[in-house]
Amino acid sequence: MSNERLGQVYAVLAFLFWGGISPIYFKQVASVEPFEVLIYRVVFSFFTLIPFLIFKKEIRIFFETLRDFKKVKYLFFSTLFASSNWLIFIWAITNDRILEASLGYYITPLVNVLFGLIFFKESMTRNQYIAIFIATLAVLYQLFSLGYIPLVSIALAFTFGFYGMIRKMINIGSIVGLSVEIIILFPFSLGYIIYLLNSGGIAFIQNSGTYVSFMLTLSGLITVIPLLLFNGAATRMKLATIGFFQYIGPSVAFLLAVFVYNEEFNFHKLITFVLIWIALVFFSLDALKKLVKTKK
């Protein structure tokens, strides 16, 4: 198998994991409060990442990053957006809002382009302007047809967009960056667990069954495995090519919501999604042209 083909396999597995396995996993721990699930995700990610850092021989870079005040400052803010994104996603899954989460991650690439224009003065093509205009129409249509703005979708897209924007400002690997972000969150998470233990309200072991407790211990792997797969893809493929694979995640989540968890999917929601899909077609045209040009 060629290096690029292996990268494509990694990309498919990574986005299948994010869009399929992650929602199924968080459904298994839906009896636990979303904020508490987030706390366990941080703690168990900490114990999962350290061996990976040692195995990948990035532990030295990790400690060098911790001593770099400028990078840690940026990572502190990226941590705020990452943890907010995680919390919103967990809440959406446990409250039967997978469709809204799916819509949010469809919108994310468009938000990234918009942020590139606003914060990095990157130029936008005509197709990208059209894509953002159609996506805005989709949100407005849902507002007037259903009577509410898809806040979960917008919050997921913008928190992830801000996260990506901040991480773009510093040159740091994703595994090392995530490890520093987890270290920042770890003391607060540990403190909250101690508080729960003292108050007798901790779900882990005390207020949940053995199955749920076991599933919570897997939260670190649920966080790290798709990231490692994505890294494997990113080191073997062009970023423009990976861009086409990113739609696998929200598409799988969409199918799960409609056909497995039977979330309400009426005509007005269909129109919203169709508008977003049309916007993404326009958005992808430029990436496709660049990819073809590069191959030539």
Backbone hydrogen bonds in HBPLUS format (Angstrom, degrees):
<---DONOR---> <-ACCEPTOR-->    atom                        ^
c    i                          cat <-CA-CA->   ^        H-A-AA   ^      H-
h    n   atom  resd res      DA  || num        DHA   H-A  angle D-A-AA Bond
n    s   type  num  typ     dist DA aas  dist angle  dist       angle   num
A0006-LEU N   A0002-SER O   2.95 MM   4  6.19 155.2  2.02 149.3 156.1     1
A0007-GLY N   A0003-ASN O   2.99 MM   4  6.26 147.4  2.10 140.1 149.4     2
A0008-GLN N   A0004-GLU O   2.95 MM   4  6.32 144.3  2.08 144.5 154.1     3
A0009-VAL N   A0005-ARG O   3.04 MM   4  6.40 150.9  2.12 145.7 153.1     4
A0010-TYR N   A0006-LEU O   2.98 MM   4  6.31 159.2  2.03 149.7 155.0     5
A0011-ALA N   A0007-GLY O   2.92 MM   4  6.16 154.2  1.99 145.3 152.5     6
A0012-VAL N   A0008-GLN O   2.98 MM   4  6.20 164.0  2.00 150.8 154.1     7
A0013-LEU N   A0009-VAL O   3.01 MM   4  6.22 166.6  2.02 152.4 156.1     8
A0014-ALA N   A0010-TYR O   2.84 MM   4  6.02 156.5  1.90 149.1 156.0     9
A0015-PHE N   A0011-ALA O   3.04 MM   4  6.26 169.6  2.05 155.7 157.0    10
A0016-LEU N   A0012-VAL O   2.88 MM   4  5.97 149.4  1.97 147.4 156.8    11
A0017-PHE N   A0013-LEU O   2.92 MM   4  6.00 148.8  2.01 141.1 149.4    12
A0018-TRP N   A0014-ALA O   3.00 MM   4  6.33 161.9  2.03 148.4 152.5    13
A0019-GLY N   A0015-PHE O   2.89 MM   4  5.89 161.6  1.93 142.3 147.9    14
A0020-GLY N   A0016-LEU O   2.71 MM   4  5.35 144.9  1.83 137.6 146.9    15
A0022-SER N   A0017-PHE O   2.93 MM   5  6.14 159.2  1.98 178.3 174.1    16
A0024-ILE N   A0020-GLY O   3.34 MM   4  6.49 164.3  2.37 146.7 151.3    17
A0025-TYR N   A0021-ILE O   2.75 MM   4  5.93 157.2  1.80 155.7 163.0    18
A0026-PHE N   A0022-SER O   2.96 MM   4  6.21 169.8  1.97 160.8 161.5    19
A0027-LYS N   A0023-PRO O   3.01 MM   4  6.17 137.3  2.20 141.6 152.7    20
A0028-GLN N   A0025-TYR O   2.87 MM   3  5.27 133.5  2.09 106.6 119.5    21
A0030-ALA N   A0027-LYS O   3.32 MM   3  5.02 158.7  2.36 106.8 104.9    22
A0032-VAL N   A0029-VAL O   3.07 MM   3  5.77 166.9  2.09 120.9 125.1    23
A0036-GLU N   A0033-GLU O   2.96 MM   3  5.34 120.2  2.33 108.7 123.7    24
A0037-VAL N   A0033-GLU O   2.98 MM   4  6.34 153.9  2.05 154.9 163.4    25
A0038-LEU N   A0034-PRO O   2.94 MM   4  6.23 153.9  2.01 148.4 155.3    26
A0039-ILE N   A0035-PHE O   3.08 MM   4  6.40 149.4  2.17 141.3 149.0    27
A0040-TYR N   A0036-GLU O   3.07 MM   4  6.45 159.1  2.12 151.6 155.6    28
A0041-ARG N   A0037-VAL O   2.89 MM   4  6.14 150.7  1.98 147.1 156.3    29
A0042-VAL N   A0038-LEU O   3.01 MM   4  6.32 150.5  2.10 148.5 155.3    30
A0043-VAL N   A0039-ILE O   3.05 MM   4  6.36 168.5  2.06 153.5 155.9    31
A0044-PHE N   A0040-TYR O   2.90 MM   4  5.94 174.1  1.90 155.5 157.3    32
A0045-SER N   A0041-ARG O   2.99 MM   4  5.81 138.9  2.16 131.6 142.8    33
A0046-PHE N   A0042-VAL O   3.03 MM   4  6.23 146.8  2.14 145.0 153.2    34
A0047-PHE N   A0043-VAL O   3.39 MM   4  6.82 155.4  2.45 145.8 150.2    35
A0048-THR N   A0044-PHE O   3.03 MM   4  6.13 129.9  2.29 132.5 146.0    36
A0049-LEU N   A0045-SER O   2.80 MM   4  5.86 156.3  1.86 153.7 158.1    37
A0050-ILE N   A0046-PHE O   3.41 MM   4  6.50 162.2  2.44 149.0 151.7    38
A0052-PHE N   A0049-LEU O   3.03 MM   3  5.08 112.9  2.49  98.8 115.6    39
A0053-LEU N   A0049-LEU O   2.85 MM   4  6.13 154.8  1.91 161.2 168.9    40
A0054-ILE N   A0050-ILE O   3.11 MM   4  6.41 156.1  2.17 152.3 158.4    41
A0055-PHE N   A0051-PRO O   2.82 MM   4  6.02 161.7  1.85 149.3 155.0    42
A0056-LYS N   A0052-PHE O   2.85 MM   4  5.95 159.6  1.90 150.2 155.0    43
A0058-GLU N   A0053-LEU O   2.84 MM   5  5.03 161.9  1.87 155.8 157.6    44
A0057-LYS N   A0054-ILE O   3.12 MM   3  4.96 155.4  2.19  99.6 106.4    45
A0062-PHE N   A0058-GLU O   2.96 MM   4  6.19 149.1  2.05 146.0 155.4    46
A0063-PHE N   A0059-ILE O   3.11 MM   4  6.43 156.1  2.17 146.2 150.0    47
A0064-GLU N   A0060-ARG O   2.96 MM   4  6.21 153.9  2.03 148.1 156.1    48
A0065-THR N   A0061-ILE O   2.89 MM   4  6.05 151.1  1.97 145.3 152.8    49
A0066-LEU N   A0062-PHE O   3.09 MM   4  6.40 149.8  2.19 142.2 150.3    50
A0067-ARG N   A0063-PHE O   3.23 MM   4  6.49 134.1  2.46 136.6 147.3    51
A0067-ARG N   A0064-GLU O   3.19 MM   3  5.23 133.5  2.42  94.5 106.9    52
A0068-ASP N   A0065-THR O   3.02 MM   3  5.06 151.5  2.10 102.2 111.3    53
A0072-VAL N   A0068-ASP O   3.00 MM   4  6.23 165.7  2.03 159.3 163.9    54
A0073-LYS N   A0069-PHE O   2.84 MM   4  5.97 150.4  1.93 148.2 156.2    55
A0074-TYR N   A0070-LYS O   3.15 MM   4  6.46 158.8  2.19 146.1 150.5    56
A0075-LEU N   A0071-LYS O   2.82 MM   4  6.05 159.4  1.86 150.3 157.1    57
A0076-PHE N   A0072-VAL O   2.82 MM   4  5.97 133.7  2.03 140.8 152.4    58
A0078-SER N   A0074-TYR O   2.98 MM   4  6.33 157.4  2.03 148.9 156.2    59
A0079-THR N   A0075-LEU O   2.84 MM   4  5.87 142.1  1.98 136.3 145.9    60
A0080-LEU N   A0076-PHE O   3.27 MM   4  6.63 144.9  2.40 137.9 145.7    61
A0081-PHE N   A0077-PHE O   3.30 MM   4  6.69 157.2  2.35 148.9 153.3    62
A0082-ALA N   A0078-SER O   2.85 MM   4  6.03 158.7  1.89 149.6 156.4    63
A0083-SER N   A0079-THR O   2.89 MM   4  5.92 172.0  1.90 151.6 154.2    64
A0084-SER N   A0080-LEU O   3.10 MM   4  6.12 150.0  2.19 135.2 143.8    65
A0085-ASN N   A0081-PHE O   2.89 MM   4  6.04 155.6  1.95 144.6 151.3    66
A0086-TRP N   A0082-ALA O   2.89 MM   4  6.19 159.4  1.94 151.6 157.3    67
A0087-LEU N   A0083-SER O   2.93 MM   4  6.09 163.5  1.96 146.4 150.8    68
A0088-ILE N   A0084-SER O   2.96 MM   4  6.14 164.7  1.98 151.7 155.5    69
A0089-PHE N   A0085-ASN O   2.97 MM   4  6.10 160.2  2.01 148.1 154.0    70
A0090-ILE N   A0086-TRP O   2.88 MM   4  6.12 165.1  1.90 155.8 159.6    71
A0091-TRP N   A0087-LEU O   2.92 MM   4  6.08 164.5  1.94 150.0 154.7    72
A0092-ALA N   A0088-ILE O   2.86 MM   4  6.03 156.6  1.91 147.1 153.8    73
A0093-ILE N   A0089-PHE O   3.01 MM   4  6.26 160.5  2.05 152.9 157.0    74
A0094-THR N   A0090-ILE O   3.03 MM   4  6.21 171.8  2.04 156.2 158.4    75
A0095-ASN N   A0091-TRP O   3.00 MM   4  6.00 127.3  2.29 141.0 153.8    76
A0097-ARG N   A0092-ALA O   2.70 MM   5  4.63 152.0  1.77 159.5 155.3    77
A0096-ASP N   A0093-ILE O   3.34 MM   3  5.43 151.8  2.43 114.6 111.3    78
A0101-ALA N   A0097-ARG O   3.10 MM   4  6.46 152.9  2.17 147.0 155.0    79
A0102-SER N   A0098-ILE O   2.81 MM   4  6.06 158.5  1.85 153.2 159.0    80
A0103-LEU N   A0099-LEU O   2.94 MM   4  6.21 160.4  1.98 148.5 153.5    81
A0104-GLY N   A0100-GLU O   2.97 MM   4  6.18 150.3  2.06 142.1 150.1    82
A0105-TYR N   A0101-ALA O   3.13 MM   4  6.50 152.0  2.21 150.4 156.2    83
A0106-TYR N   A0102-SER O   3.03 MM   4  6.35 134.1  2.25 144.1 157.3    84
A0106-TYR N   A0103-LEU O   3.20 MM   3  5.04 130.6  2.46  91.6 105.1    85
A0107-ILE N   A0103-LEU O   3.04 MM   4  6.30 148.6  2.14 146.0 154.0    86
A0108-THR N   A0104-GLY O   3.09 MM   4  6.26 135.5  2.29 138.3 150.2    87
A0110-LEU N   A0107-ILE O   2.90 MM   3  5.50 127.4  2.18 120.2 133.7    88
A0111-VAL N   A0107-ILE O   3.14 MM   4  6.45 150.4  2.23 147.8 156.3    89
A0111-VAL N   A0108-THR O   3.03 MM   3  5.03 116.9  2.45  98.1 113.9    90
A0112-ASN N   A0108-THR O   2.92 MM   4  6.23 155.9  1.98 157.3 164.4    91
A0113-VAL N   A0109-PRO O   3.15 MM   4  6.43 152.5  2.22 141.8 147.8    92
A0114-LEU N   A0110-LEU O   3.02 MM   4  6.28 158.5  2.07 145.2 151.3    93
A0115-PHE N   A0111-VAL O   2.85 MM   4  6.11 156.8  1.90 154.4 160.3    94
A0116-GLY N   A0112-ASN O   2.94 MM   4  6.15 145.6  2.06 140.4 150.3    95
A0117-LEU N   A0113-VAL O   3.09 MM   4  6.43 146.7  2.20 145.4 153.4    96
A0118-ILE N   A0114-LEU O   3.01 MM   4  6.30 160.9  2.05 148.7 153.8    97
A0119-PHE N   A0115-PHE O   2.79 MM   4  5.63 166.6  1.81 150.9 155.1    98
A0120-PHE N   A0116-GLY O   3.13 MM   4  4.98 138.1  2.31 113.8 125.4    99
A0122-GLU N   A0116-GLY O   2.90 MM   6  5.28 172.2  1.90 134.1 131.5   100
A0129-TYR N   A0125-THR O   3.12 MM   4  6.47 155.4  2.18 150.3 156.5   101
A0130-ILE N   A0126-ARG O   2.97 MM   4  6.26 159.8  2.01 151.8 157.6   102
A0131-ALA N   A0127-ASN O   2.87 MM   4  6.08 155.0  1.93 143.8 150.8   103
A0132-ILE N   A0128-GLN O   3.03 MM   4  6.25 161.8  2.06 149.6 152.9   104
A0133-PHE N   A0129-TYR O   2.97 MM   4  6.15 155.8  2.03 147.4 154.7   105
A0134-ILE N   A0130-ILE O   2.92 MM   4  6.18 159.3  1.96 153.6 158.3   106
A0135-ALA N   A0131-ALA O   2.96 MM   4  6.16 156.5  2.02 146.3 153.2   107
A0136-THR N   A0132-ILE O   2.95 MM   4  6.13 151.7  2.03 144.0 151.3   108
A0137-LEU N   A0133-PHE O   3.01 MM   4  6.33 149.4  2.11 142.2 150.7   109
A0138-ALA N   A0134-ILE O   2.94 MM   4  6.27 146.2  2.05 144.5 153.9   110
A0139-VAL N   A0135-ALA O   3.13 MM   4  6.51 154.7  2.19 147.6 152.7   111
A0140-LEU N   A0136-THR O   2.97 MM   4  6.24 163.6  2.00 151.1 155.9   112
A0141-TYR N   A0137-LEU O   2.74 MM   4  5.90 151.4  1.82 147.6 156.1   113
A0142-GLN N   A0138-ALA O   3.05 MM   4  6.31 158.0  2.10 145.4 150.4   114
A0143-LEU N   A0139-VAL O   3.00 MM   4  6.27 150.1  2.09 143.6 152.5   115
A0144-PHE N   A0140-LEU O   3.01 MM   4  6.30 161.1  2.04 153.4 156.2   116
A0145-SER N   A0141-TYR O   2.79 MM   4  5.81 155.2  1.85 152.9 160.6   117
A0146-LEU N   A0142-GLN O   2.93 MM   4  5.38 156.6  1.99 132.7 140.3   118
A0147-GLY N   A0143-LEU O   2.94 MM   4  4.88 124.5  2.25 113.1 126.1   119
A0151-LEU N   A0149-ILE O   2.69 MM   2  5.49 125.3  1.98 117.8 100.5   120
A0154-ILE N   A0150-PRO O   3.02 MM   4  6.35 165.6  2.04 158.1 162.2   121
A0155-ALA N   A0151-LEU O   2.78 MM   4  5.85 163.5  1.80 152.1 157.3   122
A0156-LEU N   A0152-VAL O   2.95 MM   4  6.09 160.7  1.99 148.9 153.8   123
A0157-ALA N   A0153-SER O   2.99 MM   4  6.19 164.7  2.02 149.9 154.5   124
A0158-PHE N   A0154-ILE O   2.91 MM   4  6.04 164.2  1.94 153.0 157.1   125
A0159-THR N   A0155-ALA O   2.94 MM   4  5.90 161.3  1.97 146.1 151.8   126
A0160-PHE N   A0156-LEU O   3.09 MM   4  6.05 159.5  2.13 142.3 148.4   127
A0161-GLY N   A0157-ALA O   2.87 MM   4  5.93 142.4  2.01 133.5 145.2   128
A0162-PHE N   A0158-PHE O   2.84 MM   4  6.00 163.6  1.87 150.0 152.7   129
A0163-TYR N   A0159-THR O   2.96 MM   4  6.07 152.3  2.04 138.5 147.0   130
A0164-GLY N   A0160-PHE O   2.89 MM   4  6.10 164.0  1.91 148.4 151.9   131
A0165-MET N   A0161-GLY O   2.95 MM   4  6.12 152.2  2.02 144.6 152.8   132
A0166-ILE N   A0162-PHE O   3.00 MM   4  6.22 162.3  2.03 151.6 154.5   133
A0167-ARG N   A0163-TYR O   3.00 MM   4  6.24 164.6  2.02 153.1 157.8   134
A0168-LYS N   A0164-GLY O   2.94 MM   4  6.03 135.8  2.14 138.1 149.8   135
A0169-MET N   A0166-ILE O   3.03 MM   3  5.26 139.9  2.20 102.2 113.4   136
A0170-ILE N   A0167-ARG O   3.37 MM   3  5.62 153.6  2.44 102.1 109.0   137
A0177-GLY N   A0173-GLY O   2.82 MM   4  5.88 162.0  1.86 151.6 157.9   138
A0178-LEU N   A0174-SER O   2.88 MM   4  5.93 160.8  1.92 142.7 147.9   139
A0179-SER N   A0175-ILE O   2.97 MM   4  6.13 153.0  2.04 143.4 151.3   140
A0180-VAL N   A0176-VAL O   3.01 MM   4  6.34 155.4  2.07 152.8 158.1   141
A0181-GLU N   A0177-GLY O   3.01 MM   4  6.28 159.0  2.05 148.3 154.5   142
A0182-ILE N   A0178-LEU O   2.84 MM   4  6.09 152.8  1.91 149.8 157.2   143
A0183-ILE N   A0179-SER O   2.93 MM   4  6.18 151.6  2.01 143.3 151.5   144
A0184-ILE N   A0180-VAL O   2.97 MM   4  6.27 150.9  2.06 148.4 155.8   145
A0185-LEU N   A0181-GLU O   3.14 MM   4  6.44 151.6  2.22 142.5 149.6   146
A0186-PHE N   A0182-ILE O   2.76 MM   4  5.80 135.1  1.96 146.2 159.6   147
A0189-SER N   A0185-LEU O   2.97 MM   4  6.16 158.4  2.01 157.9 165.1   148
A0190-LEU N   A0186-PHE O   2.83 MM   4  6.02 164.2  1.86 160.6 164.6   149
A0191-GLY N   A0187-PRO O   2.92 MM   4  6.05 157.5  1.97 144.5 151.0   150
A0192-TYR N   A0188-PHE O   2.97 MM   4  6.21 149.8  2.06 142.5 150.4   151
A0193-ILE N   A0189-SER O   2.99 MM   4  6.27 152.7  2.06 148.2 155.5   152
A0194-ILE N   A0190-LEU O   3.01 MM   4  6.30 157.4  2.06 149.7 155.5   153
A0195-TYR N   A0191-GLY O   3.00 MM   4  6.26 152.6  2.07 142.0 149.8   154
A0196-LEU N   A0192-TYR O   2.92 MM   4  6.22 156.1  1.98 147.5 153.5   155
A0197-LEU N   A0193-ILE O   2.87 MM   4  6.14 154.2  1.94 149.5 156.8   156
A0198-ASN N   A0194-ILE O   2.99 MM   4  6.24 157.2  2.05 148.8 154.2   157
A0199-SER N   A0195-TYR O   2.93 MM   4  6.16 145.0  2.06 145.3 155.6   158
A0200-GLY N   A0196-LEU O   2.87 MM   4  5.86 118.2  2.26 137.8 152.0   159
A0201-GLY N   A0196-LEU O   3.06 MM   5  5.16 136.5  2.25 143.5 148.3   160
A0206-GLN N   A0204-PHE O   2.79 MM   2  5.65 143.2  1.93 102.0  91.9   161
A0213-SER N   A0209-GLY O   3.06 MM   4  6.29 164.9  2.09 153.0 157.6   162
A0214-PHE N   A0210-THR O   2.91 MM   4  6.08 157.2  1.96 147.8 154.1   163
A0215-MET N   A0211-TYR O   2.92 MM   4  6.20 157.4  1.97 149.7 156.3   164
A0216-LEU N   A0212-VAL O   2.93 MM   4  6.18 150.2  2.02 148.4 156.3   165
A0217-THR N   A0213-SER O   3.26 MM   4  6.60 142.4  2.41 141.2 150.1   166
A0217-THR N   A0214-PHE O   3.12 MM   3  5.28 126.9  2.41  98.2 111.5   167
A0218-LEU N   A0215-MET O   3.01 MM   3  5.25 145.7  2.13 103.2 113.8   168
A0219-SER N   A0216-LEU O   3.15 MM   3  5.40 166.0  2.17 110.5 114.5   169
A0221-LEU N   A0218-LEU O   3.03 MM   3  5.38 116.8  2.44 106.8 121.2   170
A0222-ILE N   A0218-LEU O   2.99 MM   4  6.29 157.6  2.04 155.6 162.9   171
A0223-THR N   A0219-SER O   3.14 MM   4  6.28 135.2  2.36 134.4 144.5   172
A0223-THR N   A0220-GLY O   3.18 MM   3  5.17 130.9  2.43  93.8 106.6   173
A0224-VAL N   A0220-GLY O   2.97 MM   4  6.20 159.0  2.01 150.5 156.1   174
A0225-ILE N   A0221-LEU O   2.94 MM   4  5.58 166.6  1.96 147.0 151.5   175
A0227-LEU N   A0224-VAL O   3.08 MM   3  5.21 117.7  2.49 100.7 116.7   176
A0228-LEU N   A0224-VAL O   2.96 MM   4  6.25 154.1  2.03 158.8 166.6   177
A0229-LEU N   A0225-ILE O   3.01 MM   4  6.31 159.2  2.06 154.2 160.2   178
A0230-PHE N   A0226-PRO O   2.85 MM   4  6.03 155.4  1.91 143.7 150.5   179
A0231-ASN N   A0227-LEU O   2.90 MM   4  6.15 154.9  1.96 145.6 152.5   180
A0232-GLY N   A0228-LEU O   2.95 MM   4  6.22 155.0  2.01 145.6 152.3   181
A0233-ALA N   A0229-LEU O   3.01 MM   4  6.35 141.3  2.16 141.5 152.2   182
A0233-ALA N   A0230-PHE O   3.06 MM   3  4.98 121.2  2.42  92.3 107.3   183
A0234-ALA N   A0230-PHE O   2.78 MM   4  6.04 162.8  1.81 156.2 161.0   184
A0235-THR N   A0231-ASN O   3.06 MM   4  6.19 149.8  2.15 150.6 156.1   185
A0236-ARG N   A0233-ALA O   3.05 MM   3  5.31 153.6  2.12 107.6 116.0   186
A0237-MET N   A0233-ALA O   2.96 MM   4  5.93 123.4  2.29 153.7 168.6   187
A0241-THR N   A0238-LYS O   3.03 MM   3  5.32 126.4  2.32 102.9 116.1   188
A0242-ILE N   A0238-LYS O   3.12 MM   4  6.54 156.8  2.18 150.4 157.0   189
A0243-GLY N   A0239-LEU O   3.01 MM   4  6.25 144.1  2.14 145.1 154.2   190
A0244-PHE N   A0241-THR O   3.08 MM   3  5.67 144.7  2.21 112.8 120.8   191
A0245-PHE N   A0242-ILE O   2.87 MM   3  5.15 131.3  2.11 105.6 119.8   192
A0246-GLN N   A0242-ILE O   3.23 MM   4  6.55 131.6  2.48 149.6 162.8   193
A0248-ILE N   A0245-PHE O   2.98 MM   3  5.70 166.9  2.00 123.4 127.7   194
A0251-SER N   A0247-TYR O   3.19 MM   4  6.11 148.5  2.30 139.7 148.9   195
A0252-VAL N   A0248-ILE O   2.91 MM   4  6.07 160.2  1.95 156.8 160.7   196
A0253-ALA N   A0249-GLY O   3.06 MM   4  6.32 162.5  2.09 153.0 158.4   197
A0254-PHE N   A0250-PRO O   2.85 MM   4  5.94 149.5  1.94 138.7 147.1   198
A0255-LEU N   A0251-SER O   3.04 MM   4  6.34 158.3  2.09 146.9 151.6   199
A0256-LEU N   A0252-VAL O   2.92 MM   4  6.18 156.5  1.97 150.1 157.0   200
A0257-ALA N   A0253-ALA O   2.93 MM   4  6.14 163.0  1.96 151.3 155.3   201
A0258-VAL N   A0254-PHE O   3.11 MM   4  6.34 161.8  2.14 151.7 155.6   202
A0259-PHE N   A0255-LEU O   2.88 MM   4  5.75 165.0  1.90 151.4 156.0   203
A0260-VAL N   A0256-LEU O   2.94 MM   4  4.91 146.1  2.06 126.6 134.8   204
A0261-TYR N   A0256-LEU O   2.92 MM   5  6.26 158.6  1.96 162.6 166.8   205
A0263-GLU N   A0257-ALA O   2.84 MM   6  5.50 177.0  1.84 156.2 155.8   206
A0270-LEU N   A0266-ASN O   3.01 MM   4  6.29 151.4  2.09 148.3 157.2   207
A0271-ILE N   A0267-PHE O   2.98 MM   4  6.34 154.0  2.05 150.4 156.5   208
A0272-THR N   A0268-HIS O   3.10 MM   4  6.40 156.4  2.16 143.4 149.4   209
A0273-PHE N   A0269-LYS O   3.00 MM   4  6.31 162.7  2.03 152.9 156.2   210
A0274-VAL N   A0270-LEU O   2.84 MM   4  6.06 159.6  1.88 153.9 160.3   211
A0275-LEU N   A0271-ILE O   2.95 MM   4  6.15 161.0  1.98 152.1 156.4   212
A0276-ILE N   A0272-THR O   3.12 MM   4  6.41 155.6  2.19 144.9 151.6   213
A0277-TRP N   A0273-PHE O   2.80 MM   4  6.08 158.7  1.84 152.9 159.1   214
A0278-ILE N   A0274-VAL O   2.89 MM   4  6.15 154.6  1.95 149.8 156.5   215
A0279-ALA N   A0275-LEU O   2.93 MM   4  6.19 156.6  1.99 145.1 151.9   216
A0280-LEU N   A0276-ILE O   2.90 MM   4  6.20 151.0  1.99 148.3 156.2   217
A0281-VAL N   A0277-TRP O   3.02 MM   4  6.32 137.7  2.21 140.2 151.3   218
A0281-VAL N   A0278-ILE O   3.11 MM   3  5.07 126.3  2.41  94.1 108.3   219
A0282-PHE N   A0278-ILE O   3.19 MM   4  6.61 160.7  2.23 154.7 157.3   220
A0283-PHE N   A0279-ALA O   2.91 MM   4  6.17 157.3  1.97 145.6 153.1   221
A0284-SER N   A0280-LEU O   2.84 MM   4  5.90 146.8  1.95 139.2 147.1   222
A0285-LEU N   A0281-VAL O   3.15 MM   4  6.31 129.5  2.42 141.6 153.5   223
A0285-LEU N   A0282-PHE O   3.29 MM   3  5.33 140.6  2.46  97.3 107.9   224
A0288-LEU N   A0284-SER O   2.86 MM   4  6.05 153.4  1.93 153.4 161.2   225
A0289-LYS N   A0285-LEU O   2.95 MM   4  6.22 154.8  2.02 146.5 153.0   226
A0290-LYS N   A0286-ASP O   2.98 MM   4  6.25 160.0  2.02 151.1 156.0   227
A0291-LEU N   A0287-ALA O   2.97 MM   4  6.12 153.4  2.04 142.4 149.9   228
A0292-VAL N   A0288-LEU O   2.94 MM   4  6.17 162.4  1.97 152.3 156.2   229
A0293-LYS N   A0289-LYS O   2.92 MM   4  6.08 159.9  1.96 147.5 153.6   230
A0294-THR N   A0290-LYS O   2.85 MM   4  6.03 154.2  1.92 146.8 153.8   231
A0295-LYS N   A0291-LEU O   3.01 MM   4  6.24 158.5  2.06 147.8 153.2   232
A0296-LYS N   A0292-VAL O   2.98 MM   4  6.23 151.7  2.06 145.8 153.6   233
